[in-house]
Amino acid sequence: MAGLEGDAPGPPTPPALGALRGYRAYARRWVFLLVVSLLSCSNATLWLSFAPVADTIAQHFLLSTEQVNWLSLVYLVVAIPSGLVAIWILDSVGLRWATILCAWLNFAGSVLRTLPCVLFWIQNPFALLMGGQSLCALAQTLVIFSPAKLAALWFPEHQRATANMVGTMANPLGILLANVLSPALVKKEDDIPIMLGVYIIPAGLACLLATACLWESMPPTPPSAGAAHSNSEKFLGGLKLLVRNKAYVVLAVCFGGGVGIFSSFSALLEQVLCANGYSNEFAGLCGALFIVFGILGALALGLYVDRTKRFTEAVKIGFCLTSLVCVAFALVSQLRGQTVALAAVCSLLGLFGFSVAPVAMELAVECSFPVGEGAAAGLVFVVGQAEGVLIMVLLTALTVRRSDPSFSTCQGGQDPLDWKVSMLTMAGLCTLLSCCLVLLFHTPYRRLQAEARSSPSLQDFGSPAADHAPLQQALPPALLGHPQGPSKDAAGAAHS
C-alpha cells in the first residue's frame, strides 16, 4: 500500500484511482477461509454419516429404513425455516458470530448423536439421533451461506470465485469422507459407536478454531469496490428485490432443484445400488468418485471463471452435461454387474454437476447486486432444500417392494425396493430444470459493472500497463459488449 504514496513522477493518474488507495487484502483471510472450510466439511460428514451404512444403522438401533432416511432428510427440512434466520444473522449480526454459533451447534449435535451408544438405558435412541442431526442441520444453514459472503468481504475480485469454490467444495469433501469412512469403520453393528466418536473430532477442532482464531467479521479496509458496498440493501428490502428479480428467481428455482437432486442422490445412493447386488463398499466408492471429480472440476472451473468472468456460460453448459449423465445413471444403476460403468457415470456426474455449484453461487450474487451476499446465496440454498425435501419424498414414494427373486445385498430382512421409476423421474426432473435454465436465464453482471465504474481493485494496478490503460480497459470480457453495458446504475437494475 505504501508504494502508492509518493511514487516517482509518471503518467497522470486517472481521478478514479484515488479511491484505490484504501483497498487492501489481508493475509488472515486465508485463516477465515480455512475455518469455514473445515466447519463445512465436518457438517457434511455428520449429515451423511448414516446413509452409506443405512441398513446396519437400522438393525443396530431397531429403526426402519424410513427412519434412517429421515436422519439425512432432516437437514433439508430444518434448512427451510432456519434458512431465513441464517440469512439475517449473516447480513445483520456478522460473519464472525455466525461462524462461531455454527461451530458450537455443529459440535453439540455431534456429541448428542453418540449418547444412545453411551446411555444404554435409553428406550428411544431415534429421538437423540434426530436431535443431534437437527442441531447439525441448524449449523448447516449458517456455514453453507458463508463462502459467498466471505469471498465478497475478504478477497479481491480476482480471487473471489476461487475462494468461493474452496469454501463451497469443502461441503462435498465432507460427503466424500462420510462415504469412505462410514463403510470402512462399520463392518458390524458393534463398530457404530466408534464411527460416531470419530466424527466428533473434526467438529471439535472446527469449534476450537472458530472460537479462538476469528476476531472480526470484515477487514478494517475492504479488498475491492464491491466489498466496500456490501450489504447496501437491508434484510427485508433485499429479499423483496430478490423475489422481483426474474433472472434470480429462475436461477434459484433451477439451481435449487439441482441442489435438491444431488442431496437426494447422495442420501439414497447406497439403497439404490444395494437393491441390484452392489456392496456398501462399492456404493461408498461411487460416492467418493462423485465428490473427487466434482472437487477437481470445481477447481478448474473456478480458476477459469476467475479469469474470464463467464459465469452464465459455465453454469448452463455444466447443467446440460449433468442432465445427460443423470439419464445414464438412471439406466445403468438398474443393471447388475456394471461396476466400471457405474463408477464412470458417478465420476462424470460429480465432474459436471458439483463443479457448477460455486460458480452458480457467485452468479447469484452477480445478478442480484446490491443485495447482501448472505441473502443472495442463502435464498438459493433454502429453495434447494425445499425442493430437495419434495424430490426425496417423491423418489422414495415411487418405489415398490420387489416380490421376484433378486440379488439384493441390502440388509434388514425385507424384500428390496425397485428404484427404476424413481431414478427415471430424477433424470427427467434434471433435464427439465436444465432446459428452463438455458432458455429463461439471462442477466447482466451487476456487481462487476459497479466495480468497473468505481475503479478496478488495487491489485489490478500493480503492473505498468495498468497505469497507462484507460479505466474502461479494466472491464472483464463478459461485460464488454453486453447490451446493458456498464453505464447503467447497478442498484436501479436490481429493482427492475
Secondary structure, DSSP 8 states (H G I E B T S, - for coil): -GGGSS--S-S---GGGGGGGG----TTHHHHHHHHHHHHHHHHHHHSSSGGGHHHHHHHHT--HHHHHHHHHHHHHHHHHHHHHHHHIIIII-HHHHHHHHHHHHHHHHHHTTHHHH-TT-S-HHHHHHHHHHHHHHHHHHHHHHHHHHHHHHS-TTTHHHHHHHHHHHHHHHHHHHHHHHHHH-SSGGGHHHHHHHTHHHHHHHHHHHHHH---SS-SS-SSHHHHTTT-S-HHHHHHHHHH-HHHHHHHHHHHHHHHHHHHHHHHHHHHHHTTT--HHHHHHHHHHHHHHHHHHHHHHHHHHHHH--HHHHHHHHHHHHHHHHHHHHHHTTSSS-HHHHHHHHHHHIIIIITHHHHHHHHHHHHHTTS-HHHHHHHHHHHHHHHHHHHHHHHHHT-EE--S-------SSS--EE-HHHHHHHHHHHHHHHHHHHHH-----HHHHHHHHH---GGGGSSHHHHHS-GGGGS-TTTTT-TTTTTS-HHHHHH-
